[in-house]
Amino acid sequence: MPIIKPISDLRNHFNEISEICHKEGEPVFITKNGEGNLVVMSMAAYERERLLFDLYKKLLEAEMEDEKDYVPHREVMKRLKRKLDE
């Protein structure tokens, strides 16, 4: 369940928000006039998110590289038959 706090808590209860971020390891969503405005998180949570983002980016790049060299099974079979016929 996301943790949502009004922006006034950022000023009036900063230590509490900081403690929540560190204890829960999750971001705290800050609202202004009832609408989303900011996301506050601990440095550890930010680093974890950043590492995951970098990992997903590398996986996507590898997947795209793999697709570039992809040859469908039927095409492989055709090539093999041509080789055998030569």
C-alpha positions as CSV (number, residue, x, y, z in Angstrom):
1,M,0.0,0.0,0.0
2,P,1.6,3.3,-1.0
3,I,2.4,5.8,1.7
4,I,0.8,9.2,0.9
5,K,1.4,12.4,2.9
6,P,0.4,16.0,2.4
7,I,3.1,18.5,1.5
8,S,2.6,20.3,4.8
9,D,4.0,17.1,6.5
10,L,7.2,17.6,4.6
11,R,7.8,20.8,6.4
12,N,6.2,20.0,9.8
13,H,7.1,16.3,10.1
14,F,10.2,15.8,8.0
15,N,11.9,13.5,10.5
16,E,8.9,11.2,10.5
17,I,8.8,11.1,6.7
18,S,12.6,10.4,6.7
19,E,12.1,7.6,9.2
20,I,9.3,6.1,7.2
21,C,11.4,6.1,4.0
22,H,14.3,4.4,5.8
23,K,12.2,1.9,7.8
24,E,9.9,0.9,5.0
25,G,12.4,1.1,2.2
26,E,9.6,2.5,0.0
27,P,8.9,5.9,-1.4
28,V,6.5,8.4,0.3
29,F,4.2,10.1,-2.1
30,I,3.6,13.8,-1.3
31,T,0.4,15.5,-2.4
32,K,-0.3,19.2,-2.9
33,N,-3.9,20.4,-2.9
34,G,-5.0,16.7,-3.0
35,E,-2.9,15.8,-6.1
36,G,0.4,14.0,-6.5
37,N,3.4,16.4,-6.5
38,L,6.6,14.7,-5.2
39,V,8.1,11.3,-4.4
40,V,10.5,11.1,-1.5
41,M,12.7,8.1,-0.9
42,S,15.9,7.1,1.0
43,M,19.2,7.1,-0.8
44,A,19.3,3.3,-0.4
45,A,15.9,2.9,-2.1
46,Y,17.0,5.3,-4.9
47,E,20.2,3.3,-5.5
48,R,18.2,0.0,-5.5
49,E,15.8,1.5,-8.1
50,R,18.6,2.9,-10.2
51,L,20.4,-0.5,-10.2
52,L,17.2,-2.3,-11.2
53,F,16.6,0.3,-14.0
54,D,20.2,-0.2,-15.3
55,L,19.7,-4.0,-15.2
56,Y,16.4,-3.8,-17.1
57,K,18.0,-1.5,-19.6
58,K,20.9,-4.0,-20.2
59,L,18.4,-6.9,-20.5
60,L,16.4,-5.0,-23.0
61,E,19.5,-4.1,-25.1
62,A,20.6,-7.8,-25.0
63,E,17.1,-8.9,-26.0
64,M,17.1,-6.5,-28.9
65,E,20.5,-7.6,-30.0
66,D,19.3,-11.2,-29.9
67,E,16.3,-10.5,-32.0
68,K,18.5,-8.9,-34.6
69,D,20.2,-12.2,-35.2
70,Y,17.0,-14.3,-34.8
71,V,16.3,-16.8,-37.6
72,P,13.0,-18.6,-37.6
73,H,13.1,-22.4,-37.4
74,R,11.7,-22.8,-40.9
75,E,14.4,-20.6,-42.4
76,V,17.1,-22.7,-40.5
77,M,15.6,-25.9,-41.9
78,K,15.6,-24.4,-45.5
79,R,19.2,-23.4,-45.2
80,L,20.2,-26.8,-43.9
81,K,18.3,-28.6,-46.7
82,R,20.1,-26.3,-49.3
83,K,23.5,-27.2,-47.7
84,L,22.7,-30.9,-47.8
85,D,21.6,-30.6,-51.5
86,E,24.9,-28.9,-52.5
